[in-house]
Structures are given as C-alpha cells and as structure tokens.
Amino acid sequence: MKTLYKIFLILAVIAFTSCEEELTELNVNPNGVDPTVVNPNLVLPTVITGTADNYLNPNYQSHFAGVMQYIQKSGWSGATNDFEWKGPTSWNSWYSNLRNAKHIYERADEMDMDFHKGASLVLKAFNFGYIADTWGDAPYTNALNAAEGGEENYFPVYDTQETIYRGIIGELKEANTLLSQSRASYQGINPDADILYGGDPAKWRKFANTLMLRYYMRLSDKLPTFAKDGIEEIMSDPGTYPIFSSFEDDAGMPYSGTSLGDSWPRNKTFEQTDRGFERVQCAAGIRDVLMGYNDPRLDAWFNPVLVQIQVSEDYPEGSVTVGSTRYVRPDYLTANNLVVYHPDNWVDDVAAGFELIDTNRYVGIPIASSISDGSQYNLNPAPIQGGPNVHVSALDDLFKKPTDDKLLARMITYAEACFILAEAAEKPWNVGSGSQQDWYEKGIEASFDMWGVDGYDDYITEAGVAYDGSLEQIIEQKWIANWTIAHESWCDWRRTGFPQLSWGDKGQRNSMPLRFQYGSGEISRNEQNYQTAVARLVETPFTAQDGKDSAWSKFWLLQD
C-alpha cells in the first residue's frame, strides 16, 4: 500500500506540472488494493472473521439461541423469546463472504497457492451450507458470476437445496485433495493471516472432512443411501479423509480482545454500558435439563441468581427480602395469581392464566411464556427493558471478558463429529472402529474438555445420561454440547424432533419456526427466480399470515 501511495503521488505531480496526462489515467485509489493483484493473505482473515462472527451472533444471543432455549432476553426480545420471525431476513453478509472466498480462490489459482484454494473452498462450503440450511433454495451455480456478464449471472436462478448440498460436498472433497500435502509443499502461507489455524493445512483438511460429516447427516433422511455411502467412505479411510480427533481441532475463531470490534460480543470491557451483557439471560429449557442431570456445565455457562425466591410462612409480610433470599408467602401467591414453575406443567399453567415464579438457585426464563419483554419475569423488583434481574440467572462471568481461550466463535467441533458418528452407528452404519456408545461418550467428554469442566466420570453414570442407545439421548446430549452453536441444534431439531422442547402460548405462532424468509432485496432485484423458489415451498398450518414465503413453510429438506 505504501508503494501504491508513492506511485500515486509521483503520477499526480507529473499530471499537474505537464498537464499532458488525462485525469482518468491518474484515478488510482491510494487507500485500496487492486483486486486483480491482491495477495490472498490480505483477504483470508476478512472471510474467516466474517463467517465466524456471522455464525456466532444468532447462535449465542439471538434467533437460534432463543428458539433452541439456551438463552432468553430481558429486552428487545421478539425473535429470541416469542418466535417473532415474521419479516424478511437478508443474506447479503453471507454472499459478501462468498464473493471474497471466490476471489481468494481465483487469485490463489493464478499464484499457484493451493493451500489458499483449499481453505477458500472450505469457507465457501460453510457459507453456502448455512444459506441452504437457513433459507432453503438459493443462487448457487450462477451466483458470484456477475463479472462474467449475461442475464443468467445478473439474475441467477435459485438452485434447489439438494443441488447446493451435493455441490458443497463436492467442493469439500476438492478441498480435502488440495490440503493433503505437507505444509512445506505450499507457497505463500502467512500464519498471521490464517487466524483460525495459523496456516496449518492438516487442520483445514480435518475441518473440510468433518464438515462433510455434518452435511451427509443433514441429508440422511432425504438421501439415505447417498449419506450412508458418504459417511462410510470417510470413516473407512482415515488416511484419505482425516477428521477432528480432539477438541483442539475445533474450527473456532479466537478473539484478540483489543477493541469492541475484535472482542467477544456483549463483553463488559468495551461495551459502553452493561446492558448488552445483562440482556442475555438463561433459558428455562436448558436449565431444566442441566439441573435434572446434575450437569456441571450449568455452572460454567450461567451464574446462580443473586437473590433466590423461597415460598415460606416465616415472615408476616407477603413478600420480603432478607439477605440473599426473598421470602414469599403462599397466600401472596394466591392473591397475585402466581404459581411455582415446574418443568412438567408450566405450559398448562401459563395457558390457564397464571404467572410463574421460580424458586431454584439457577433460574431461566421459559420461552413464549409472557407477552412482556422478559424483564418482568420472576417478580423482578426493578424491571427495566434490557436490564438485570436478581431473580434470573445471568451468563457466567466468563462471558464478560473480551477474550479467553474458551471464548471461540465455533463453527464446528469435535464433539459434534462424535455425536454425528454415534447417530450414524445407531442407524446402523459402519463408522469404523468406534461403537455407538464410544462415540456418544466421546462427544460428552469433548464438550467437558473444551469448556474446561471437571466431573465427566460421574456425569456419564447419571440416570438419563448413562448410555441407552437411543437417538433421543444422542441428540439431546449433542444439543447440550452445542452451546453457542445453536443453529446446528435447530437443524437437528427440525430433522429429528429432538430434543423435546416445550413452549408457552404467548408466541407469534404456536410452533417453532423452520426457516428464514427471503430478504426484501431479492424480491425487487431477482423477482422471477425468487417466485420460482417460493413456489417450491410447502405451506403449513402456521403460514396463513405470511403466504408461502414464511418462516413456518417447509423447504425440500423437511418435506415428506
């Protein structure tokens, strides 16, 4: 960039002194880099951060984290707390990642940089996979080709989900081949540019093949033979298709923690107020399961309430706080139409018009349980939209930090791979030397390891956790392990119906949403192809307010 700037100054001096050059010949941007000569190392961190950040945020503090009942919010909570997925949702940031990933591949191809080609294909597959998972049919074959001209590239057709999934699996296979050499064989690797794996092709290769496992399992109901053959091919030849072998292989982007833009979201170091952190609170769904299994990860992810509620007749006042306990008399409950939360009947209690109070040491907000913003739950003495609640569990203090070795924007993990293989073995497919129980227990252990939690040996013997061979058990434990990776749990729930979740009747619909609506820009810019894709959706009893392009319509993956 310094060289370009000097060239620009020299050219400018020549122009102003001789007046012989045309102004257009001097139209050089000193603050930019010509895309035709850019080094792939300059673009790679942009694609990694764009992909990882895009993926983390709704998984940790918004849509998917809410509907999969990891968290609820105390304010500005519609999409998180009550299924308010009614409006169009843009995919522009994902296609921006894809344009940059394609540019890395093209420049790397010109410069004989196979490592960068392989890494760009993995990132491309991840982004297109997310789009297909979340919206459904989408531009794929002719996407990103506008520079080539032609109506088919300016207005790309929406490829079917099946085409996209098959395509990204093919690209991941290509990436596996490109990344199969020793590190010394590659040109141009800059470890600082690869903020995910430090320029290690073996790690990227494992990322590619583990991501293949995810998408083969995604297709296991629609294309069972294709999925079975793909997983068995990977697991029968680990030399050709290495996958993650420990949590240290996880595709998780670290944060440098030097400013708001490169820090863990909602941290309390760079946010101007505490409201962002305080707004994200525990959900009753995950709390109930973790408490039921005496799961030590509960304490790793959430704080106990600051003031615990206890139903008691010890004090004459209807409600009084003494120290760190709030005592509430039974007659106070009756007079105020309150009932104590119980995981088995809270839905019926809410439907009957009761308000809930929770007397546990860890408290989570039940999803779709109130028409308020969540700030008033559990007799909050100071309800402020987006504010704290002494009677609801906040996130653990870990998540206040701008950076930590546990605070990674995880895209896929070794724990997920283990649970995929446990499910494949349950079908039963050939997954190599490990049994279904082996992979199930390895998945749990990997989750404990990546969060630095002790107590695995005791936990694995808990009733309900001890291996029983059921699909429900595998997916439930996978759901727990996917904390901060809620999108994948949502995809599993749509496919299997597990984990079994309950919700109140105060949501926008009495049903979990299944997809995002297409963005409004698509309707205005690519309407004909948009309408063709929408026509392939199948309506459900919950789409009447929206039409076919609804968050409750079924795309190909969920049809039949």
Beta strands, then each sheet from edge to edge (+ up, - down):
strand 1: 71-73
strand 2: 138-139
strand 3: 158-159
strand 4: 251-253
strand 5: 280-282
strand 6: 308-311
strand 7: 319-322
strand 8: 325-328
strand 9: 338-340
strand 10: 355-357
strand 11: 409-412
sheet 1: 1+ 5-
sheet 2: 2+ 3-
sheet 3: 4+ 11-
sheet 4: 6+ 8+ 7-
sheet 5: 9+ 10+
end
